[in-house]
Amino acid sequence: MRLNEINDNEGARKRRVRIGRGIGSGCGKTGGRGGKGQTARSGVAIGGFEGGQMPLHRRLPKRGFNKWRAKDFNEINVGALQKAVEEGKLKAGQSVDVAALIEAGILRRPKDGLRILGTGELKSKLTVTANGASASAKSAIEKAGGSLKIIEVKVLEADEVKRKKTAAKKAGSGKSSAKSED
């Protein structure tokens, strides 16, 4: 091999589309800007700007909540577990956890754990270890003769005390509003 023989793989370098080069190019005439009007011109910043008036997205109240450290679990249905057993990726009676599912090629990465969902039917006896499971998934696994072990999340004592205080406060506020109605 010589330096003058080195070249890229076919399709590795894609040429950019040169717009505004006539109707034969497929992107001529308006050059991807659509029809006439304000947005066909340069220097337009319509996205949310209302001429100095408070924009709609700032006039409306905030709504909802996004959990700061939300966990992202792998979710798998019991039907998918049964399919994996039928395809020979998992063995009946085998212990199933995140590592086993990744090794079998069913999951790509461990994420924050595993949740079992109840869609589908399970006929094989499996010992499943997961971070959570729906009631229907639990009953399906036990009906097939298997067992489900839920991994307990370690809760700090301070967090548990805080949770109990909050629950007591909420329960107390419900009683006081009921008294005022009488």
Biotite code that builds the C-alpha atoms (Angstrom):
import biotite.structure as struc

atoms = struc.array([
    struc.Atom([0.000, 0.000, 0.000], chain_id="A", res_id=1, res_name="MET", atom_name="CA", element="C"),
    struc.Atom([1.177, 3.495, -0.855], chain_id="A", res_id=2, res_name="ARG", atom_name="CA", element="C"),
    struc.Atom([0.144, 6.913, 0.383], chain_id="A", res_id=3, res_name="LEU", atom_name="CA", element="C"),
    struc.Atom([-1.486, 7.744, -2.936], chain_id="A", res_id=4, res_name="ASN", atom_name="CA", element="C"),
    struc.Atom([-3.640, 4.595, -2.675], chain_id="A", res_id=5, res_name="GLU", atom_name="CA", element="C"),
    struc.Atom([-5.210, 5.482, 0.688], chain_id="A", res_id=6, res_name="ILE", atom_name="CA", element="C"),
    struc.Atom([-8.839, 6.565, 0.466], chain_id="A", res_id=7, res_name="ASN", atom_name="CA", element="C"),
    struc.Atom([-11.990, 6.677, 2.577], chain_id="A", res_id=8, res_name="ASP", atom_name="CA", element="C"),
    struc.Atom([-14.604, 3.967, 2.657], chain_id="A", res_id=9, res_name="ASN", atom_name="CA", element="C"),
    struc.Atom([-17.436, 4.382, 0.198], chain_id="A", res_id=10, res_name="GLU", atom_name="CA", element="C"),
    struc.Atom([-19.994, 6.840, 1.612], chain_id="A", res_id=11, res_name="GLY", atom_name="CA", element="C"),
    struc.Atom([-17.767, 8.012, 4.497], chain_id="A", res_id=12, res_name="ALA", atom_name="CA", element="C"),
    struc.Atom([-17.663, 11.599, 3.227], chain_id="A", res_id=13, res_name="ARG", atom_name="CA", element="C"),
    struc.Atom([-21.024, 12.903, 2.133], chain_id="A", res_id=14, res_name="LYS", atom_name="CA", element="C"),
    struc.Atom([-21.128, 16.063, 0.027], chain_id="A", res_id=15, res_name="ARG", atom_name="CA", element="C"),
    struc.Atom([-23.360, 18.821, 1.388], chain_id="A", res_id=16, res_name="ARG", atom_name="CA", element="C"),
    struc.Atom([-26.449, 19.731, -0.637], chain_id="A", res_id=17, res_name="VAL", atom_name="CA", element="C"),
    struc.Atom([-25.860, 22.962, -2.572], chain_id="A", res_id=18, res_name="ARG", atom_name="CA", element="C"),
    struc.Atom([-29.224, 24.682, -2.426], chain_id="A", res_id=19, res_name="ILE", atom_name="CA", element="C"),
    struc.Atom([-30.602, 27.307, -4.794], chain_id="A", res_id=20, res_name="GLY", atom_name="CA", element="C"),
    struc.Atom([-29.063, 25.777, -7.923], chain_id="A", res_id=21, res_name="ARG", atom_name="CA", element="C"),
    struc.Atom([-32.152, 25.394, -10.123], chain_id="A", res_id=22, res_name="GLY", atom_name="CA", element="C"),
    struc.Atom([-35.152, 23.075, -10.265], chain_id="A", res_id=23, res_name="ILE", atom_name="CA", element="C"),
    struc.Atom([-33.103, 20.068, -11.325], chain_id="A", res_id=24, res_name="GLY", atom_name="CA", element="C"),
    struc.Atom([-31.267, 20.002, -7.999], chain_id="A", res_id=25, res_name="SER", atom_name="CA", element="C"),
    struc.Atom([-34.483, 19.365, -6.073], chain_id="A", res_id=26, res_name="GLY", atom_name="CA", element="C"),
    struc.Atom([-33.720, 22.281, -3.771], chain_id="A", res_id=27, res_name="CYS", atom_name="CA", element="C"),
    struc.Atom([-33.809, 25.228, -6.151], chain_id="A", res_id=28, res_name="GLY", atom_name="CA", element="C"),
    struc.Atom([-36.181, 28.198, -6.547], chain_id="A", res_id=29, res_name="LYS", atom_name="CA", element="C"),
    struc.Atom([-36.994, 28.993, -2.884], chain_id="A", res_id=30, res_name="THR", atom_name="CA", element="C"),
    struc.Atom([-33.890, 27.205, -1.591], chain_id="A", res_id=31, res_name="GLY", atom_name="CA", element="C"),
    struc.Atom([-35.642, 25.340, 1.234], chain_id="A", res_id=32, res_name="GLY", atom_name="CA", element="C"),
    struc.Atom([-37.327, 28.484, 2.588], chain_id="A", res_id=33, res_name="ARG", atom_name="CA", element="C"),
    struc.Atom([-40.863, 27.659, 1.460], chain_id="A", res_id=34, res_name="GLY", atom_name="CA", element="C"),
    struc.Atom([-43.141, 30.332, 0.038], chain_id="A", res_id=35, res_name="GLY", atom_name="CA", element="C"),
    struc.Atom([-43.161, 34.110, 0.434], chain_id="A", res_id=36, res_name="LYS", atom_name="CA", element="C"),
    struc.Atom([-43.596, 36.164, 3.564], chain_id="A", res_id=37, res_name="GLY", atom_name="CA", element="C"),
    struc.Atom([-41.638, 37.024, 6.687], chain_id="A", res_id=38, res_name="GLN", atom_name="CA", element="C"),
    struc.Atom([-40.026, 33.631, 7.199], chain_id="A", res_id=39, res_name="THR", atom_name="CA", element="C"),
    struc.Atom([-38.668, 33.604, 3.655], chain_id="A", res_id=40, res_name="ALA", atom_name="CA", element="C"),
    struc.Atom([-36.466, 36.586, 4.559], chain_id="A", res_id=41, res_name="ARG", atom_name="CA", element="C"),
    struc.Atom([-33.253, 36.577, 6.564], chain_id="A", res_id=42, res_name="SER", atom_name="CA", element="C"),
    struc.Atom([-32.988, 37.965, 10.082], chain_id="A", res_id=43, res_name="GLY", atom_name="CA", element="C"),
    struc.Atom([-36.285, 36.517, 11.342], chain_id="A", res_id=44, res_name="VAL", atom_name="CA", element="C"),
    struc.Atom([-36.472, 35.395, 14.994], chain_id="A", res_id=45, res_name="ALA", atom_name="CA", element="C"),
    struc.Atom([-40.090, 34.385, 15.375], chain_id="A", res_id=46, res_name="ILE", atom_name="CA", element="C"),
    struc.Atom([-39.598, 31.480, 17.831], chain_id="A", res_id=47, res_name="GLY", atom_name="CA", element="C"),
    struc.Atom([-41.510, 32.837, 20.807], chain_id="A", res_id=48, res_name="GLY", atom_name="CA", element="C"),
    struc.Atom([-40.786, 36.553, 20.322], chain_id="A", res_id=49, res_name="PHE", atom_name="CA", element="C"),
    struc.Atom([-43.939, 38.681, 20.526], chain_id="A", res_id=50, res_name="GLU", atom_name="CA", element="C"),
    struc.Atom([-42.562, 42.143, 19.811], chain_id="A", res_id=51, res_name="GLY", atom_name="CA", element="C"),
    struc.Atom([-41.503, 42.854, 23.387], chain_id="A", res_id=52, res_name="GLY", atom_name="CA", element="C"),
    struc.Atom([-44.767, 41.623, 24.919], chain_id="A", res_id=53, res_name="GLN", atom_name="CA", element="C"),
    struc.Atom([-44.341, 38.891, 27.548], chain_id="A", res_id=54, res_name="MET", atom_name="CA", element="C"),
    struc.Atom([-44.317, 35.660, 25.495], chain_id="A", res_id=55, res_name="PRO", atom_name="CA", element="C"),
    struc.Atom([-47.023, 33.051, 25.981], chain_id="A", res_id=56, res_name="LEU", atom_name="CA", element="C"),
    struc.Atom([-44.614, 30.432, 27.309], chain_id="A", res_id=57, res_name="HIS", atom_name="CA", element="C"),
    struc.Atom([-43.616, 32.854, 30.097], chain_id="A", res_id=58, res_name="ARG", atom_name="CA", element="C"),
    struc.Atom([-47.177, 34.051, 30.836], chain_id="A", res_id=59, res_name="ARG", atom_name="CA", element="C"),
    struc.Atom([-48.424, 30.535, 31.581], chain_id="A", res_id=60, res_name="LEU", atom_name="CA", element="C"),
    struc.Atom([-47.748, 29.015, 35.024], chain_id="A", res_id=61, res_name="PRO", atom_name="CA", element="C"),
    struc.Atom([-45.206, 26.276, 35.515], chain_id="A", res_id=62, res_name="LYS", atom_name="CA", element="C"),
    struc.Atom([-46.711, 22.830, 35.821], chain_id="A", res_id=63, res_name="ARG", atom_name="CA", element="C"),
    struc.Atom([-45.423, 19.440, 36.928], chain_id="A", res_id=64, res_name="GLY", atom_name="CA", element="C"),
    struc.Atom([-42.170, 18.259, 38.393], chain_id="A", res_id=65, res_name="PHE", atom_name="CA", element="C"),
    struc.Atom([-39.070, 16.519, 37.084], chain_id="A", res_id=66, res_name="ASN", atom_name="CA", element="C"),
    struc.Atom([-37.363, 14.369, 39.674], chain_id="A", res_id=67, res_name="LYS", atom_name="CA", element="C"),
    struc.Atom([-33.777, 15.465, 40.116], chain_id="A", res_id=68, res_name="TRP", atom_name="CA", element="C"),
    struc.Atom([-32.213, 12.036, 40.446], chain_id="A", res_id=69, res_name="ARG", atom_name="CA", element="C"),
    struc.Atom([-34.829, 9.923, 38.700], chain_id="A", res_id=70, res_name="ALA", atom_name="CA", element="C"),
    struc.Atom([-33.697, 6.341, 38.181], chain_id="A", res_id=71, res_name="LYS", atom_name="CA", element="C"),
    struc.Atom([-33.781, 4.847, 34.691], chain_id="A", res_id=72, res_name="ASP", atom_name="CA", element="C"),
    struc.Atom([-34.628, 1.147, 34.927], chain_id="A", res_id=73, res_name="PHE", atom_name="CA", element="C"),
    struc.Atom([-34.568, -1.550, 32.281], chain_id="A", res_id=74, res_name="ASN", atom_name="CA", element="C"),
    struc.Atom([-38.143, -2.773, 31.869], chain_id="A", res_id=75, res_name="GLU", atom_name="CA", element="C"),
    struc.Atom([-38.878, -6.254, 30.597], chain_id="A", res_id=76, res_name="ILE", atom_name="CA", element="C"),
    struc.Atom([-42.146, -8.155, 30.283], chain_id="A", res_id=77, res_name="ASN", atom_name="CA", element="C"),
    struc.Atom([-42.620, -11.749, 31.446], chain_id="A", res_id=78, res_name="VAL", atom_name="CA", element="C"),
    struc.Atom([-43.570, -12.578, 27.836], chain_id="A", res_id=79, res_name="GLY", atom_name="CA", element="C"),
    struc.Atom([-40.092, -11.464, 26.718], chain_id="A", res_id=80, res_name="ALA", atom_name="CA", element="C"),
    struc.Atom([-38.522, -13.718, 29.372], chain_id="A", res_id=81, res_name="LEU", atom_name="CA", element="C"),
    struc.Atom([-40.558, -16.665, 28.053], chain_id="A", res_id=82, res_name="GLN", atom_name="CA", element="C"),
    struc.Atom([-39.514, -15.864, 24.478], chain_id="A", res_id=83, res_name="LYS", atom_name="CA", element="C"),
    struc.Atom([-35.852, -15.795, 25.570], chain_id="A", res_id=84, res_name="ALA", atom_name="CA", element="C"),
    struc.Atom([-36.279, -19.241, 27.180], chain_id="A", res_id=85, res_name="VAL", atom_name="CA", element="C"),
    struc.Atom([-37.871, -20.618, 23.994], chain_id="A", res_id=86, res_name="GLU", atom_name="CA", element="C"),
    struc.Atom([-35.032, -19.196, 21.863], chain_id="A", res_id=87, res_name="GLU", atom_name="CA", element="C"),
    struc.Atom([-32.445, -20.798, 24.168], chain_id="A", res_id=88, res_name="GLY", atom_name="CA", element="C"),
    struc.Atom([-31.002, -17.528, 25.446], chain_id="A", res_id=89, res_name="LYS", atom_name="CA", element="C"),
    struc.Atom([-32.122, -18.373, 28.999], chain_id="A", res_id=90, res_name="LEU", atom_name="CA", element="C"),
    struc.Atom([-32.537, -21.784, 30.616], chain_id="A", res_id=91, res_name="LYS", atom_name="CA", element="C"),
    struc.Atom([-35.636, -22.819, 32.579], chain_id="A", res_id=92, res_name="ALA", atom_name="CA", element="C"),
    struc.Atom([-34.847, -22.844, 36.301], chain_id="A", res_id=93, res_name="GLY", atom_name="CA", element="C"),
    struc.Atom([-31.996, -20.375, 35.781], chain_id="A", res_id=94, res_name="GLN", atom_name="CA", element="C"),
    struc.Atom([-31.433, -17.385, 38.043], chain_id="A", res_id=95, res_name="SER", atom_name="CA", element="C"),
    struc.Atom([-32.350, -14.251, 36.075], chain_id="A", res_id=96, res_name="VAL", atom_name="CA", element="C"),
    struc.Atom([-30.924, -10.834, 36.934], chain_id="A", res_id=97, res_name="ASP", atom_name="CA", element="C"),
    struc.Atom([-29.553, -7.844, 35.007], chain_id="A", res_id=98, res_name="VAL", atom_name="CA", element="C"),
    struc.Atom([-26.153, -9.495, 34.430], chain_id="A", res_id=99, res_name="ALA", atom_name="CA", element="C"),
    struc.Atom([-27.753, -12.687, 33.078], chain_id="A", res_id=100, res_name="ALA", atom_name="CA", element="C"),
    struc.Atom([-30.006, -10.706, 30.721], chain_id="A", res_id=101, res_name="LEU", atom_name="CA", element="C"),
    struc.Atom([-27.075, -8.679, 29.379], chain_id="A", res_id=102, res_name="ILE", atom_name="CA", element="C"),
    struc.Atom([-25.028, -11.852, 28.884], chain_id="A", res_id=103, res_name="GLU", atom_name="CA", element="C"),
    struc.Atom([-27.963, -13.431, 27.030], chain_id="A", res_id=104, res_name="ALA", atom_name="CA", element="C"),
    struc.Atom([-28.172, -10.374, 24.740], chain_id="A", res_id=105, res_name="GLY", atom_name="CA", element="C"),
    struc.Atom([-31.667, -9.358, 25.877], chain_id="A", res_id=106, res_name="ILE", atom_name="CA", element="C"),
    struc.Atom([-30.560, -6.086, 27.491], chain_id="A", res_id=107, res_name="LEU", atom_name="CA", element="C"),
    struc.Atom([-27.799, -3.774, 26.241], chain_id="A", res_id=108, res_name="ARG", atom_name="CA", element="C"),
    struc.Atom([-26.653, -2.140, 29.483], chain_id="A", res_id=109, res_name="ARG", atom_name="CA", element="C"),
    struc.Atom([-27.432, -2.388, 33.211], chain_id="A", res_id=110, res_name="PRO", atom_name="CA", element="C"),
    struc.Atom([-28.790, 1.187, 33.684], chain_id="A", res_id=111, res_name="LYS", atom_name="CA", element="C"),
    struc.Atom([-30.102, 1.617, 37.271], chain_id="A", res_id=112, res_name="ASP", atom_name="CA", element="C"),
    struc.Atom([-31.556, -1.865, 37.613], chain_id="A", res_id=113, res_name="GLY", atom_name="CA", element="C"),
    struc.Atom([-34.434, -4.015, 36.375], chain_id="A", res_id=114, res_name="LEU", atom_name="CA", element="C"),
    struc.Atom([-38.224, -3.869, 36.590], chain_id="A", res_id=115, res_name="ARG", atom_name="CA", element="C"),
    struc.Atom([-40.399, -6.807, 35.582], chain_id="A", res_id=116, res_name="ILE", atom_name="CA", element="C"),
    struc.Atom([-43.751, -6.061, 33.930], chain_id="A", res_id=117, res_name="LEU", atom_name="CA", element="C"),
    struc.Atom([-46.656, -8.468, 33.510], chain_id="A", res_id=118, res_name="GLY", atom_name="CA", element="C"),
    struc.Atom([-47.508, -8.426, 29.788], chain_id="A", res_id=119, res_name="THR", atom_name="CA", element="C"),
    struc.Atom([-47.384, -11.871, 28.193], chain_id="A", res_id=120, res_name="GLY", atom_name="CA", element="C"),
    struc.Atom([-47.398, -15.366, 29.610], chain_id="A", res_id=121, res_name="GLU", atom_name="CA", element="C"),
    struc.Atom([-44.637, -17.197, 31.466], chain_id="A", res_id=122, res_name="LEU", atom_name="CA", element="C"),
    struc.Atom([-44.536, -21.006, 31.376], chain_id="A", res_id=123, res_name="LYS", atom_name="CA", element="C"),
    struc.Atom([-40.957, -21.609, 32.498], chain_id="A", res_id=124, res_name="SER", atom_name="CA", element="C"),
    struc.Atom([-39.804, -21.734, 36.112], chain_id="A", res_id=125, res_name="LYS", atom_name="CA", element="C"),
    struc.Atom([-37.377, -18.852, 36.693], chain_id="A", res_id=126, res_name="LEU", atom_name="CA", element="C"),
    struc.Atom([-35.738, -17.329, 39.763], chain_id="A", res_id=127, res_name="THR", atom_name="CA", element="C"),
    struc.Atom([-35.906, -13.600, 39.050], chain_id="A", res_id=128, res_name="VAL", atom_name="CA", element="C"),
    struc.Atom([-33.973, -10.932, 40.953], chain_id="A", res_id=129, res_name="THR", atom_name="CA", element="C"),
    struc.Atom([-35.128, -7.384, 40.175], chain_id="A", res_id=130, res_name="ALA", atom_name="CA", element="C"),
    struc.Atom([-35.444, -3.897, 41.647], chain_id="A", res_id=131, res_name="ASN", atom_name="CA", element="C"),
    struc.Atom([-39.202, -3.929, 41.184], chain_id="A", res_id=132, res_name="GLY", atom_name="CA", element="C"),
    struc.Atom([-42.086, -5.855, 39.664], chain_id="A", res_id=133, res_name="ALA", atom_name="CA", element="C"),
    struc.Atom([-45.747, -5.247, 38.913], chain_id="A", res_id=134, res_name="SER", atom_name="CA", element="C"),
    struc.Atom([-48.347, -7.319, 40.770], chain_id="A", res_id=135, res_name="ALA", atom_name="CA", element="C"),
    struc.Atom([-49.298, -9.137, 37.550], chain_id="A", res_id=136, res_name="SER", atom_name="CA", element="C"),
    struc.Atom([-45.635, -9.990, 36.863], chain_id="A", res_id=137, res_name="ALA", atom_name="CA", element="C"),
    struc.Atom([-45.190, -11.324, 40.392], chain_id="A", res_id=138, res_name="LYS", atom_name="CA", element="C"),
    struc.Atom([-48.274, -13.540, 40.097], chain_id="A", res_id=139, res_name="SER", atom_name="CA", element="C"),
    struc.Atom([-47.194, -14.775, 36.625], chain_id="A", res_id=140, res_name="ALA", atom_name="CA", element="C"),
    struc.Atom([-43.732, -15.770, 37.901], chain_id="A", res_id=141, res_name="ILE", atom_name="CA", element="C"),
    struc.Atom([-45.146, -17.534, 40.980], chain_id="A", res_id=142, res_name="GLU", atom_name="CA", element="C"),
    struc.Atom([-47.861, -19.243, 38.884], chain_id="A", res_id=143, res_name="LYS", atom_name="CA", element="C"),
    struc.Atom([-45.137, -20.734, 36.650], chain_id="A", res_id=144, res_name="ALA", atom_name="CA", element="C"),
    struc.Atom([-43.432, -22.146, 39.757], chain_id="A", res_id=145, res_name="GLY", atom_name="CA", element="C"),
    struc.Atom([-40.641, -19.602, 39.908], chain_id="A", res_id=146, res_name="GLY", atom_name="CA", element="C"),
    struc.Atom([-39.720, -17.057, 42.541], chain_id="A", res_id=147, res_name="SER", atom_name="CA", element="C"),
    struc.Atom([-39.217, -13.292, 42.561], chain_id="A", res_id=148, res_name="LEU", atom_name="CA", element="C"),
    struc.Atom([-36.699, -11.542, 44.791], chain_id="A", res_id=149, res_name="LYS", atom_name="CA", element="C"),
    struc.Atom([-36.990, -7.767, 45.051], chain_id="A", res_id=150, res_name="ILE", atom_name="CA", element="C"),
    struc.Atom([-33.723, -5.941, 45.755], chain_id="A", res_id=151, res_name="ILE", atom_name="CA", element="C"),
    struc.Atom([-34.349, -3.711, 48.768], chain_id="A", res_id=152, res_name="GLU", atom_name="CA", element="C"),
    struc.Atom([-33.153, -0.147, 48.383], chain_id="A", res_id=153, res_name="VAL", atom_name="CA", element="C"),
    struc.Atom([-31.164, 1.081, 51.359], chain_id="A", res_id=154, res_name="LYS", atom_name="CA", element="C"),
    struc.Atom([-32.970, 4.066, 52.896], chain_id="A", res_id=155, res_name="VAL", atom_name="CA", element="C"),
    struc.Atom([-31.055, 6.345, 55.235], chain_id="A", res_id=156, res_name="LEU", atom_name="CA", element="C"),
    struc.Atom([-32.540, 6.723, 58.717], chain_id="A", res_id=157, res_name="GLU", atom_name="CA", element="C"),
    struc.Atom([-32.707, 10.519, 58.371], chain_id="A", res_id=158, res_name="ALA", atom_name="CA", element="C"),
    struc.Atom([-34.688, 10.171, 55.117], chain_id="A", res_id=159, res_name="ASP", atom_name="CA", element="C"),
    struc.Atom([-37.129, 7.763, 56.776], chain_id="A", res_id=160, res_name="GLU", atom_name="CA", element="C"),
    struc.Atom([-37.709, 10.181, 59.694], chain_id="A", res_id=161, res_name="VAL", atom_name="CA", element="C"),
    struc.Atom([-38.287, 13.035, 57.248], chain_id="A", res_id=162, res_name="LYS", atom_name="CA", element="C"),
    struc.Atom([-40.749, 10.914, 55.234], chain_id="A", res_id=163, res_name="ARG", atom_name="CA", element="C"),
    struc.Atom([-42.733, 10.026, 58.380], chain_id="A", res_id=164, res_name="LYS", atom_name="CA", element="C"),
    struc.Atom([-42.897, 13.687, 59.442], chain_id="A", res_id=165, res_name="LYS", atom_name="CA", element="C"),
    struc.Atom([-44.174, 14.709, 56.020], chain_id="A", res_id=166, res_name="THR", atom_name="CA", element="C"),
    struc.Atom([-46.783, 11.924, 56.039], chain_id="A", res_id=167, res_name="ALA", atom_name="CA", element="C"),
    struc.Atom([-47.943, 12.955, 59.537], chain_id="A", res_id=168, res_name="ALA", atom_name="CA", element="C"),
    struc.Atom([-48.169, 16.602, 58.479], chain_id="A", res_id=169, res_name="LYS", atom_name="CA", element="C"),
    struc.Atom([-50.265, 15.680, 55.418], chain_id="A", res_id=170, res_name="LYS", atom_name="CA", element="C"),
    struc.Atom([-52.541, 13.467, 57.513], chain_id="A", res_id=171, res_name="ALA", atom_name="CA", element="C"),
    struc.Atom([-52.950, 16.302, 60.048], chain_id="A", res_id=172, res_name="GLY", atom_name="CA", element="C"),
    struc.Atom([-53.866, 18.883, 57.388], chain_id="A", res_id=173, res_name="SER", atom_name="CA", element="C"),
    struc.Atom([-56.596, 16.585, 56.057], chain_id="A", res_id=174, res_name="GLY", atom_name="CA", element="C"),
    struc.Atom([-58.221, 16.357, 59.510], chain_id="A", res_id=175, res_name="LYS", atom_name="CA", element="C"),
    struc.Atom([-58.183, 20.118, 60.126], chain_id="A", res_id=176, res_name="SER", atom_name="CA", element="C"),
    struc.Atom([-59.943, 20.855, 56.811], chain_id="A", res_id=177, res_name="SER", atom_name="CA", element="C"),
    struc.Atom([-62.612, 18.251, 57.650], chain_id="A", res_id=178, res_name="ALA", atom_name="CA", element="C"),
    struc.Atom([-63.274, 19.979, 61.012], chain_id="A", res_id=179, res_name="LYS", atom_name="CA", element="C"),
    struc.Atom([-63.709, 23.398, 59.401], chain_id="A", res_id=180, res_name="SER", atom_name="CA", element="C"),
    struc.Atom([-66.434, 22.047, 57.080], chain_id="A", res_id=181, res_name="GLU", atom_name="CA", element="C"),
    struc.Atom([-68.646, 21.004, 60.047], chain_id="A", res_id=182, res_name="ASP", atom_name="CA", element="C"),
])
